[in-house]
Amino acid sequence: MLNPSDAQAHNARTQGRFAMIRFALLLLVCSYAYAGETARIDGVIVTTGMTTSEVLSRAGEPSAREDVQNKYGAVLGQRWEYHGKRMVTLWVRAGKVERIDEE
């Protein structure tokens, strides 16, 4: 049987381990969320919310542009692709980067 001081020490170690696990999981979730909001294109950082003119001045012209349409043919935005070490796809709507995908 543990004496009270040993039990307290054990509880403190257990709580510390759980705190570290929670912190590590939080960092993992935050890094995943952050990764989807930024991309590096040829050494230049592009983020969601940037205007198309900012992207063009930083990263240059995309390798490909394609209109994104709804089922009736109305243009909802554009998909810009940058081909380099990785393919980066920017989803542009109303003149701003709305989403970034990397492959």
Biopython code that builds the backbone (N, CA, C, O; Angstrom):
import numpy as np
from Bio.PDB.StructureBuilder import StructureBuilder

atoms = [
    (1, "MET", "N", (0.836, -1.178, 0.000)),
    (1, "MET", "CA", (0.000, 0.000, 0.000)),
    (1, "MET", "C", (0.884, 1.246, 0.000)),
    (1, "MET", "O", (1.901, 1.292, 0.693)),
    (2, "LEU", "N", (0.492, 2.253, -0.780)),
    (2, "LEU", "CA", (1.260, 3.484, -0.884)),
    (2, "LEU", "C", (0.954, 4.397, 0.288)),
    (2, "LEU", "O", (-0.191, 4.518, 0.723)),
    (3, "ASN", "N", (1.989, 5.029, 0.785)),
    (3, "ASN", "CA", (1.715, 6.035, 1.815)),
    (3, "ASN", "C", (1.246, 7.310, 1.124)),
    (3, "ASN", "O", (1.447, 7.445, -0.083)),
    (4, "PRO", "N", (0.635, 8.242, 1.833)),
    (4, "PRO", "CA", (0.046, 9.438, 1.195)),
    (4, "PRO", "C", (1.029, 10.249, 0.355)),
    (4, "PRO", "O", (0.646, 10.757, -0.699)),
    (5, "SER", "N", (2.266, 10.385, 0.780)),
    (5, "SER", "CA", (3.211, 11.191, 0.002)),
    (5, "SER", "C", (3.579, 10.498, -1.305)),
    (5, "SER", "O", (3.763, 11.166, -2.322)),
    (6, "ASP", "N", (3.690, 9.150, -1.296)),
    (6, "ASP", "CA", (3.965, 8.409, -2.532)),
    (6, "ASP", "C", (2.781, 8.513, -3.489)),
    (6, "ASP", "O", (2.975, 8.662, -4.696)),
    (7, "ALA", "N", (1.570, 8.439, -2.970)),
    (7, "ALA", "CA", (0.366, 8.543, -3.796)),
    (7, "ALA", "C", (0.282, 9.912, -4.451)),
    (7, "ALA", "O", (-0.095, 10.019, -5.617)),
    (8, "GLN", "N", (0.631, 10.957, -3.713)),
    (8, "GLN", "CA", (0.609, 12.311, -4.272)),
    (8, "GLN", "C", (1.646, 12.462, -5.376)),
    (8, "GLN", "O", (1.380, 13.079, -6.407)),
    (9, "ALA", "N", (2.819, 11.901, -5.156)),
    (9, "ALA", "CA", (3.871, 11.975, -6.164)),
    (9, "ALA", "C", (3.446, 11.219, -7.432)),
    (9, "ALA", "O", (3.671, 11.685, -8.549)),
    (10, "HIS", "N", (2.829, 10.051, -7.238)),
    (10, "HIS", "CA", (2.345, 9.272, -8.378)),
    (10, "HIS", "C", (1.278, 10.053, -9.145)),
    (10, "HIS", "O", (1.315, 10.099, -10.375)),
    (11, "ASN", "N", (0.341, 10.661, -8.444)),
    (11, "ASN", "CA", (-0.713, 11.458, -9.094)),
    (11, "ASN", "C", (-0.127, 12.631, -9.862)),
    (11, "ASN", "O", (-0.579, 12.937, -10.965)),
    (12, "ALA", "N", (0.866, 13.285, -9.297)),
    (12, "ALA", "CA", (1.500, 14.423, -9.953)),
    (12, "ALA", "C", (2.190, 13.987, -11.242)),
    (12, "ALA", "O", (2.104, 14.676, -12.258)),
    (13, "ARG", "N", (2.881, 12.833, -11.203)),
    (13, "ARG", "CA", (3.549, 12.324, -12.415)),
    (13, "ARG", "C", (2.518, 11.966, -13.483)),
    (13, "ARG", "O", (2.706, 12.270, -14.661)),
    (14, "THR", "N", (1.433, 11.323, -13.069)),
    (14, "THR", "CA", (0.379, 10.932, -14.007)),
    (14, "THR", "C", (-0.260, 12.163, -14.643)),
    (14, "THR", "O", (-0.481, 12.190, -15.853)),
    (15, "GLN", "N", (-0.556, 13.177, -13.840)),
    (15, "GLN", "CA", (-1.143, 14.409, -14.375)),
    (15, "GLN", "C", (-0.175, 15.100, -15.324)),
    (15, "GLN", "O", (-0.590, 15.653, -16.343)),
    (16, "GLY", "N", (1.099, 15.072, -14.997)),
    (16, "GLY", "CA", (2.103, 15.671, -15.872)),
    (16, "GLY", "C", (2.174, 14.980, -17.218)),
    (16, "GLY", "O", (2.307, 15.632, -18.254)),
    (17, "ARG", "N", (2.084, 13.644, -17.202)),
    (17, "ARG", "CA", (2.104, 12.885, -18.462)),
    (17, "ARG", "C", (0.894, 13.223, -19.314)),
    (17, "ARG", "O", (1.020, 13.443, -20.519)),
    (18, "PHE", "N", (-0.283, 13.266, -18.691)),
    (18, "PHE", "CA", (-1.495, 13.603, -19.444)),
    (18, "PHE", "C", (-1.425, 15.025, -19.989)),
    (18, "PHE", "O", (-1.889, 15.284, -21.099)),
    (19, "ALA", "N", (-0.859, 15.932, -19.233)),
    (19, "ALA", "CA", (-0.720, 17.312, -19.716)),
    (19, "ALA", "C", (0.196, 17.361, -20.934)),
    (19, "ALA", "O", (-0.084, 18.094, -21.882)),
    (20, "MET", "N", (1.279, 16.599, -20.925)),
    (20, "MET", "CA", (2.200, 16.567, -22.060)),
    (20, "MET", "C", (1.525, 15.953, -23.291)),
    (20, "MET", "O", (1.722, 16.420, -24.412)),
    (21, "ILE", "N", (0.734, 14.909, -23.071)),
    (21, "ILE", "CA", (0.030, 14.275, -24.192)),
    (21, "ILE", "C", (-0.982, 15.245, -24.789)),
    (21, "ILE", "O", (-1.080, 15.372, -26.010)),
    (22, "ARG", "N", (-1.737, 15.931, -23.929)),
    (22, "ARG", "CA", (-2.710, 16.908, -24.426)),
    (22, "ARG", "C", (-2.010, 18.023, -25.197)),
    (22, "ARG", "O", (-2.494, 18.456, -26.243)),
    (23, "PHE", "N", (-0.876, 18.486, -24.682)),
    (23, "PHE", "CA", (-0.131, 19.548, -25.348)),
    (23, "PHE", "C", (0.377, 19.083, -26.714)),
    (23, "PHE", "O", (0.308, 19.833, -27.688)),
    (24, "ALA", "N", (0.884, 17.856, -26.791)),
    (24, "ALA", "CA", (1.383, 17.321, -28.058)),
    (24, "ALA", "C", (0.250, 17.193, -29.071)),
    (24, "ALA", "O", (0.429, 17.507, -30.248)),
    (25, "LEU", "N", (-0.913, 16.734, -28.620)),
    (25, "LEU", "CA", (-2.060, 16.627, -29.523)),
    (25, "LEU", "C", (-2.519, 17.996, -30.004)),
    (25, "LEU", "O", (-2.881, 18.164, -31.168)),
    (26, "LEU", "N", (-2.502, 18.966, -29.110)),
    (26, "LEU", "CA", (-2.881, 20.327, -29.491)),
    (26, "LEU", "C", (-1.925, 20.878, -30.548)),
    (26, "LEU", "O", (-2.367, 21.496, -31.517)),
    (27, "LEU", "N", (-0.628, 20.663, -30.373)),
    (27, "LEU", "CA", (0.343, 21.111, -31.369)),
    (27, "LEU", "C", (0.117, 20.430, -32.715)),
    (27, "LEU", "O", (0.223, 21.065, -33.764)),
    (28, "LEU", "N", (-0.192, 19.149, -32.679)),
    (28, "LEU", "CA", (-0.437, 18.416, -33.911)),
    (28, "LEU", "C", (-1.651, 18.972, -34.648)),
    (28, "LEU", "O", (-1.604, 19.180, -35.860)),
    (29, "VAL", "N", (-2.728, 19.210, -33.925)),
    (29, "VAL", "CA", (-3.940, 19.755, -34.541)),
    (29, "VAL", "C", (-3.687, 21.155, -35.072)),
    (29, "VAL", "O", (-4.115, 21.481, -36.179)),
    (30, "CYS", "N", (-3.003, 21.981, -34.307)),
    (30, "CYS", "CA", (-2.716, 23.352, -34.758)),
    (30, "CYS", "C", (-1.810, 23.361, -35.979)),
    (30, "CYS", "O", (-2.017, 24.161, -36.892)),
    (31, "SER", "N", (-0.823, 22.498, -36.012)),
    (31, "SER", "CA", (0.074, 22.478, -37.165)),
    (31, "SER", "C", (-0.668, 22.003, -38.407)),
    (31, "SER", "O", (-0.384, 22.479, -39.506)),
    (32, "TYR", "N", (-1.609, 21.080, -38.261)),
    (32, "TYR", "CA", (-2.396, 20.621, -39.395)),
    (32, "TYR", "C", (-3.273, 21.759, -39.924)),
    (32, "TYR", "O", (-3.364, 21.966, -41.134)),
    (33, "ALA", "N", (-3.915, 22.492, -39.017)),
    (33, "ALA", "CA", (-4.768, 23.612, -39.433)),
    (33, "ALA", "C", (-3.935, 24.698, -40.094)),
    (33, "ALA", "O", (-4.366, 25.286, -41.085)),
    (34, "TYR", "N", (-2.756, 24.973, -39.566)),
    (34, "TYR", "CA", (-1.901, 26.007, -40.118)),
    (34, "TYR", "C", (-1.387, 25.615, -41.495)),
    (34, "TYR", "O", (-1.252, 26.463, -42.378)),
    (35, "ALA", "N", (-1.099, 24.328, -41.679)),
    (35, "ALA", "CA", (-0.547, 23.872, -42.948)),
    (35, "ALA", "C", (-1.496, 24.119, -44.103)),
    (35, "ALA", "O", (-1.049, 24.401, -45.215)),
    (36, "GLY", "N", (-2.783, 24.022, -43.870)),
    (36, "GLY", "CA", (-3.753, 24.237, -44.921)),
    (36, "GLY", "C", (-3.959, 25.686, -45.281)),
    (36, "GLY", "O", (-4.602, 25.980, -46.289)),
    (37, "GLU", "N", (-3.433, 26.604, -44.490)),
    (37, "GLU", "CA", (-3.637, 28.024, -44.722)),
    (37, "GLU", "C", (-2.432, 28.697, -45.373)),
    (37, "GLU", "O", (-2.511, 29.858, -45.775)),
    (38, "THR", "N", (-1.335, 27.984, -45.476)),
    (38, "THR", "CA", (-0.138, 28.553, -46.093)),
    (38, "THR", "C", (0.504, 27.529, -47.018)),
    (38, "THR", "O", (0.296, 26.323, -46.883)),
    (39, "ALA", "N", (1.282, 28.035, -47.954)),
    (39, "ALA", "CA", (2.057, 27.163, -48.838)),
    (39, "ALA", "C", (3.297, 27.918, -49.281)),
    (39, "ALA", "O", (3.323, 29.149, -49.311)),
    (40, "ARG", "N", (4.305, 27.166, -49.616)),
    (40, "ARG", "CA", (5.538, 27.752, -50.156)),
    (40, "ARG", "C", (5.589, 27.413, -51.642)),
    (40, "ARG", "O", (5.560, 26.248, -52.036)),
    (41, "ILE", "N", (5.664, 28.452, -52.444)),
    (41, "ILE", "CA", (5.762, 28.294, -53.891)),
    (41, "ILE", "C", (7.093, 28.905, -54.321)),
    (41, "ILE", "O", (7.271, 30.123, -54.279)),
    (42, "ASP", "N", (8.020, 28.050, -54.734)),
    (42, "ASP", "CA", (9.360, 28.498, -55.147)),
    (42, "ASP", "C", (9.988, 29.436, -54.126)),
    (42, "ASP", "O", (10.551, 30.469, -54.485)),
    (43, "GLY", "N", (9.887, 29.071, -52.853)),
    (43, "GLY", "CA", (10.527, 29.845, -51.788)),
    (43, "GLY", "C", (9.724, 31.028, -51.292)),
    (43, "GLY", "O", (10.198, 31.768, -50.431)),
    (44, "VAL", "N", (8.519, 31.230, -51.810)),
    (44, "VAL", "CA", (7.676, 32.356, -51.428)),
    (44, "VAL", "C", (6.463, 31.823, -50.672)),
    (44, "VAL", "O", (5.845, 30.844, -51.091)),
    (45, "ILE", "N", (6.126, 32.466, -49.561)),
    (45, "ILE", "CA", (4.979, 32.049, -48.765)),
    (45, "ILE", "C", (3.705, 32.700, -49.305)),
    (45, "ILE", "O", (3.651, 33.908, -49.537)),
    (46, "VAL", "N", (2.686, 31.865, -49.498)),
    (46, "VAL", "CA", (1.367, 32.324, -49.918)),
    (46, "VAL", "C", (0.379, 31.864, -48.854)),
    (46, "VAL", "O", (0.457, 30.727, -48.388)),
    (47, "THR", "N", (-0.553, 32.740, -48.466)),
    (47, "THR", "CA", (-1.513, 32.397, -47.427)),
    (47, "THR", "C", (-2.937, 32.650, -47.911)),
    (47, "THR", "O", (-3.167, 33.412, -48.850)),
    (48, "THR", "N", (-3.892, 31.989, -47.245)),
    (48, "THR", "CA", (-5.286, 32.259, -47.554)),
    (48, "THR", "C", (-5.587, 33.701, -47.162)),
    (48, "THR", "O", (-5.008, 34.236, -46.217)),
    (49, "GLY", "N", (-6.489, 34.311, -47.894)),
    (49, "GLY", "CA", (-6.838, 35.699, -47.646)),
    (49, "GLY", "C", (-6.048, 36.689, -48.485)),
    (49, "GLY", "O", (-6.419, 37.859, -48.577)),
    (50, "MET", "N", (-4.947, 36.224, -49.106)),
    (50, "MET", "CA", (-4.169, 37.116, -49.974)),
    (50, "MET", "C", (-4.971, 37.415, -51.235)),
    (50, "MET", "O", (-5.744, 36.581, -51.707)),
    (51, "THR", "N", (-4.778, 38.607, -51.769)),
    (51, "THR", "CA", (-5.427, 38.959, -53.027)),
    (51, "THR", "C", (-4.669, 38.311, -54.185)),
    (51, "THR", "O", (-3.511, 37.918, -54.050)),
    (52, "THR", "N", (-5.343, 38.212, -55.308)),
    (52, "THR", "CA", (-4.704, 37.614, -56.482)),
    (52, "THR", "C", (-3.505, 38.446, -56.933)),
    (52, "THR", "O", (-2.514, 37.890, -57.408)),
    (53, "SER", "N", (-3.581, 39.762, -56.792)),
    (53, "SER", "CA", (-2.443, 40.601, -57.198)),
    (53, "SER", "C", (-1.241, 40.364, -56.284)),
    (53, "SER", "O", (-0.101, 40.388, -56.747)),
    (54, "GLU", "N", (-1.483, 40.136, -54.995)),
    (54, "GLU", "CA", (-0.374, 39.817, -54.078)),
    (54, "GLU", "C", (0.272, 38.492, -54.460)),
    (54, "GLU", "O", (1.497, 38.371, -54.469)),
    (55, "VAL", "N", (-0.553, 37.503, -54.772)),
    (55, "VAL", "CA", (-0.025, 36.190, -55.159)),
    (55, "VAL", "C", (0.779, 36.313, -56.441)),
    (55, "VAL", "O", (1.878, 35.765, -56.536)),
    (56, "LEU", "N", (0.245, 37.027, -57.433)),
    (56, "LEU", "CA", (0.948, 37.178, -58.704)),
    (56, "LEU", "C", (2.267, 37.911, -58.529)),
    (56, "LEU", "O", (3.257, 37.556, -59.169)),
    (57, "SER", "N", (2.302, 38.922, -57.677)),
    (57, "SER", "CA", (3.553, 39.664, -57.477)),
    (57, "SER", "C", (4.586, 38.833, -56.719)),
    (57, "SER", "O", (5.787, 39.000, -56.929)),
    (58, "ARG", "N", (4.131, 37.942, -55.845)),
    (58, "ARG", "CA", (5.073, 37.117, -55.076)),
    (58, "ARG", "C", (5.479, 35.849, -55.819)),
    (58, "ARG", "O", (6.666, 35.544, -55.940)),
    (59, "ALA", "N", (4.489, 35.116, -56.315)),
    (59, "ALA", "CA", (4.755, 33.783, -56.872)),
    (59, "ALA", "C", (4.761, 33.755, -58.399)),
    (59, "ALA", "O", (5.157, 32.755, -58.996)),
    (60, "GLY", "N", (4.334, 34.824, -59.022)),
    (60, "GLY", "CA", (4.293, 34.846, -60.485)),
    (60, "GLY", "C", (3.045, 34.175, -61.027)),
    (60, "GLY", "O", (2.146, 33.791, -60.279)),
    (61, "GLU", "N", (3.012, 34.044, -62.340)),
    (61, "GLU", "CA", (1.862, 33.433, -63.006)),
    (61, "GLU", "C", (1.781, 31.945, -62.671)),
    (61, "GLU", "O", (2.807, 31.269, -62.598)),
    (62, "PRO", "N", (0.578, 31.439, -62.468)),
    (62, "PRO", "CA", (0.437, 29.996, -62.211)),
    (62, "PRO", "C", (0.716, 29.184, -63.476)),
    (62, "PRO", "O", (0.635, 29.695, -64.592)),
    (63, "SER", "N", (1.044, 27.921, -63.276)),
    (63, "SER", "CA", (1.263, 27.013, -64.406)),
    (63, "SER", "C", (-0.031, 26.776, -65.162)),
    (63, "SER", "O", (-0.026, 26.593, -66.379)),
    (64, "ALA", "N", (-1.147, 26.780, -64.430)),
    (64, "ALA", "CA", (-2.459, 26.554, -65.059)),
    (64, "ALA", "C", (-3.527, 27.305, -64.267)),
    (64, "ALA", "O", (-3.445, 27.435, -63.046)),
    (65, "ARG", "N", (-4.521, 27.791, -64.987)),
    (65, "ARG", "CA", (-5.699, 28.430, -64.380)),
    (65, "ARG", "C", (-6.933, 27.775, -64.978)),
    (65, "ARG", "O", (-6.980, 27.478, -66.172)),
    (66, "GLU", "N", (-7.916, 27.559, -64.143)),
    (66, "GLU", "CA", (-9.157, 26.963, -64.632)),
    (66, "GLU", "C", (-10.325, 27.552, -63.851)),
    (66, "GLU", "O", (-10.277, 27.665, -62.626)),
    (67, "ASP", "N", (-11.372, 27.923, -64.580)),
    (67, "ASP", "CA", (-12.575, 28.412, -63.919)),
    (67, "ASP", "C", (-13.275, 27.265, -63.206)),
    (67, "ASP", "O", (-13.334, 26.148, -63.718)),
    (68, "VAL", "N", (-13.803, 27.548, -62.025)),
    (68, "VAL", "CA", (-14.611, 26.592, -61.277)),
    (68, "VAL", "C", (-16.058, 27.026, -61.457)),
    (68, "VAL", "O", (-16.432, 28.150, -61.124)),
    (69, "GLN", "N", (-16.867, 26.110, -61.992)),
    (69, "GLN", "CA", (-18.258, 26.442, -62.321)),
    (69, "GLN", "C", (-19.225, 25.565, -61.538)),
    (69, "GLN", "O", (-18.898, 24.446, -61.141)),
    (70, "ASN", "N", (-20.419, 26.097, -61.326)),
    (70, "ASN", "CA", (-21.469, 25.275, -60.734)),
    (70, "ASN", "C", (-22.119, 24.450, -61.846)),
    (70, "ASN", "O", (-21.684, 24.519, -62.995)),
    (71, "LYS", "N", (-23.142, 23.679, -61.523)),
    (71, "LYS", "CA", (-23.742, 22.784, -62.521)),
    (71, "LYS", "C", (-24.477, 23.529, -63.633)),
    (71, "LYS", "O", (-24.821, 22.939, -64.656)),
    (72, "TYR", "N", (-24.717, 24.825, -63.432)),
    (72, "TYR", "CA", (-25.401, 25.627, -64.453)),
    (72, "TYR", "C", (-24.425, 26.417, -65.327)),
    (72, "TYR", "O", (-24.842, 27.109, -66.255)),
    (73, "GLY", "N", (-23.137, 26.314, -65.032)),
    (73, "GLY", "CA", (-22.126, 26.990, -65.823)),
    (73, "GLY", "C", (-21.695, 28.343, -65.293)),
    (73, "GLY", "O", (-20.842, 29.000, -65.891)),
    (74, "ALA", "N", (-22.272, 28.767, -64.183)),
    (74, "ALA", "CA", (-21.862, 30.051, -63.598)),
    (74, "ALA", "C", (-20.485, 29.893, -62.948)),
    (74, "ALA", "O", (-20.239, 28.917, -62.239)),
    (75, "VAL", "N", (-19.605, 30.837, -63.186)),
    (75, "VAL", "CA", (-18.254, 30.789, -62.629)),
    (75, "VAL", "C", (-18.305, 31.185, -61.158)),
    (75, "VAL", "O", (-18.779, 32.263, -60.799)),
    (76, "LEU", "N", (-17.802, 30.278, -60.313)),
    (76, "LEU", "CA", (-17.762, 30.518, -58.866)),
    (76, "LEU", "C", (-16.409, 31.053, -58.412)),
    (76, "LEU", "O", (-16.306, 31.722, -57.384)),
    (77, "GLY", "N", (-15.388, 30.754, -59.183)),
    (77, "GLY", "CA", (-14.029, 31.174, -58.837)),
    (77, "GLY", "C", (-13.061, 30.538, -59.808)),
    (77, "GLY", "O", (-13.428, 30.134, -60.911)),
    (78, "GLN", "N", (-11.798, 30.456, -59.367)),
    (78, "GLN", "CA", (-10.767, 29.854, -60.210)),
    (78, "GLN", "C", (-9.896, 28.927, -59.386)),
    (78, "GLN", "O", (-9.769, 29.059, -58.168)),
    (79, "ARG", "N", (-9.299, 27.979, -60.103)),
    (79, "ARG", "CA", (-8.297, 27.104, -59.506)),
    (79, "ARG", "C", (-6.968, 27.407, -60.182)),
    (79, "ARG", "O", (-6.828, 27.260, -61.396)),
    (80, "TRP", "N", (-5.990, 27.832, -59.379)),
    (80, "TRP", "CA", (-4.663, 28.129, -59.893)),
    (80, "TRP", "C", (-3.726, 27.021, -59.458)),
    (80, "TRP", "O", (-3.717, 26.638, -58.288)),
    (81, "GLU", "N", (-2.938, 26.501, -60.386)),
    (81, "GLU", "CA", (-1.975, 25.458, -60.068)),
    (81, "GLU", "C", (-0.561, 25.965, -60.300)),
    (81, "GLU", "O", (-0.253, 26.573, -61.324)),
    (82, "TYR", "N", (0.282, 25.696, -59.323)),
    (82, "TYR", "CA", (1.707, 25.995, -59.421)),
    (82, "TYR", "C", (2.446, 24.661, -59.354)),
    (82, "TYR", "O", (2.311, 23.920, -58.380)),
    (83, "HIS", "N", (3.233, 24.356, -60.400)),
    (83, "HIS", "CA", (3.968, 23.101, -60.474)),
    (83, "HIS", "C", (5.427, 23.402, -60.197)),
    (83, "HIS", "O", (6.058, 24.171, -60.922)),
    (84, "GLY", "N", (5.953, 22.807, -59.168)),
    (84, "GLY", "CA", (7.364, 22.950, -58.819)),
    (84, "GLY", "C", (7.796, 21.655, -58.174)),
    (84, "GLY", "O", (7.492, 20.574, -58.678)),
    (85, "LYS", "N", (8.507, 21.755, -57.056)),
    (85, "LYS", "CA", (8.848, 20.545, -56.303)),
    (85, "LYS", "C", (7.577, 19.840, -55.854)),
    (85, "LYS", "O", (7.505, 18.611, -55.830)),
    (86, "ARG", "N", (6.584, 20.633, -55.502)),
    (86, "ARG", "CA", (5.262, 20.131, -55.145)),
    (86, "ARG", "C", (4.241, 20.868, -55.986)),
    (86, "ARG", "O", (4.480, 21.987, -56.440)),
    (87, "MET", "N", (3.099, 20.227, -56.188)),
    (87, "MET", "CA", (2.028, 20.936, -56.870)),
    (87, "MET", "C", (1.195, 21.636, -55.799)),
    (87, "MET", "O", (0.719, 21.007, -54.855)),
    (88, "VAL", "N", (1.030, 22.930, -55.960)),
    (88, "VAL", "CA", (0.225, 23.723, -55.041)),
    (88, "VAL", "C", (-0.977, 24.244, -55.813)),
    (88, "VAL", "O", (-0.834, 24.850, -56.874)),
    (89, "THR", "N", (-2.159, 24.001, -55.268)),
    (89, "THR", "CA", (-3.395, 24.466, -55.890)),
    (89, "THR", "C", (-4.010, 25.542, -55.019)),
    (89, "THR", "O", (-4.265, 25.322, -53.835)),
    (90, "LEU", "N", (-4.249, 26.704, -55.605)),
    (90, "LEU", "CA", (-4.914, 27.800, -54.910)),
    (90, "LEU", "C", (-6.335, 27.899, -55.430)),
    (90, "LEU", "O", (-6.554, 27.932, -56.641)),
    (91, "TRP", "N", (-7.293, 27.945, -54.534)),
    (91, "TRP", "CA", (-8.690, 28.121, -54.888)),
    (91, "TRP", "C", (-9.018, 29.583, -54.647)),
    (91, "TRP", "O", (-8.994, 30.058, -53.511)),
    (92, "VAL", "N", (-9.324, 30.293, -55.725)),
    (92, "VAL", "CA", (-9.516, 31.744, -55.691)),
    (92, "VAL", "C", (-10.991, 32.053, -55.888)),
    (92, "VAL", "O", (-11.647, 31.517, -56.781)),
    (93, "ARG", "N", (-11.494, 32.930, -55.032)),
    (93, "ARG", "CA", (-12.894, 33.365, -55.154)),
    (93, "ARG", "C", (-12.961, 34.836, -54.779)),
    (93, "ARG", "O", (-12.400, 35.257, -53.768)),
    (94, "ALA", "N", (-13.650, 35.610, -55.600)),
    (94, "ALA", "CA", (-13.825, 37.052, -55.368)),
    (94, "ALA", "C", (-12.479, 37.757, -55.198)),
    (94, "ALA", "O", (-12.353, 38.682, -54.395)),
    (95, "GLY", "N", (-11.477, 37.315, -55.959)),
    (95, "GLY", "CA", (-10.190, 37.991, -55.954)),
    (95, "GLY", "C", (-9.285, 37.673, -54.781)),
    (95, "GLY", "O", (-8.259, 38.329, -54.600)),
    (96, "LYS", "N", (-9.650, 36.662, -53.967)),
    (96, "LYS", "CA", (-8.811, 36.294, -52.826)),
    (96, "LYS", "C", (-8.627, 34.791, -52.768)),
    (96, "LYS", "O", (-9.479, 34.027, -53.223)),
    (97, "VAL", "N", (-7.490, 34.374, -52.197)),
    (97, "VAL", "CA", (-7.216, 32.952, -52.012)),
    (97, "VAL", "C", (-8.100, 32.449, -50.886)),
    (97, "VAL", "O", (-8.043, 32.942, -49.759)),
    (98, "GLU", "N", (-8.919, 31.457, -51.212)),
    (98, "GLU", "CA", (-9.869, 30.915, -50.233)),
    (98, "GLU", "C", (-9.371, 29.620, -49.618)),
    (98, "GLU", "O", (-9.659, 29.330, -48.457)),
    (99, "ARG", "N", (-8.619, 28.832, -50.396)),
    (99, "ARG", "CA", (-8.136, 27.532, -49.915)),
    (99, "ARG", "C", (-6.851, 27.200, -50.616)),
    (99, "ARG", "O", (-6.619, 27.629, -51.746)),
    (100, "ILE", "N", (-5.997, 26.423, -49.939)),
    (100, "ILE", "CA", (-4.721, 25.997, -50.510)),
    (100, "ILE", "C", (-4.599, 24.494, -50.319)),
    (100, "ILE", "O", (-4.795, 23.986, -49.215)),
    (101, "ASP", "N", (-4.275, 23.786, -51.390)),
    (101, "ASP", "CA", (-4.010, 22.349, -51.328)),
    (101, "ASP", "C", (-2.614, 22.098, -51.856)),
    (101, "ASP", "O", (-2.181, 22.726, -52.822)),
    (102, "GLU", "N", (-1.897, 21.157, -51.204)),
    (102, "GLU", "CA", (-0.564, 20.776, -51.651)),
    (102, "GLU", "C", (-0.519, 19.281, -51.901)),
    (102, "GLU", "O", (-1.115, 18.495, -51.165)),
    (103, "GLU", "N", (0.188, 18.903, -52.940)),
    (103, "GLU", "CA", (0.384, 17.473, -53.227)),
    (103, "GLU", "C", (1.845, 17.179, -53.294)),
    (103, "GLU", "O", (2.235, 16.035, -53.525)),
]
sb = StructureBuilder()
sb.init_structure("model")
sb.init_model(0)
sb.init_chain("A")
sb.init_seg("    ")
for serial, (resi, resn, name, xyz) in enumerate(atoms, 1):
    if name == "N":
        sb.init_residue(resn, " ", resi, " ")
    sb.init_atom(name, np.array(xyz, "f"), 0.0, 1.0, " ", f" {name:<3s}", serial, name[0])
structure = sb.get_structure()
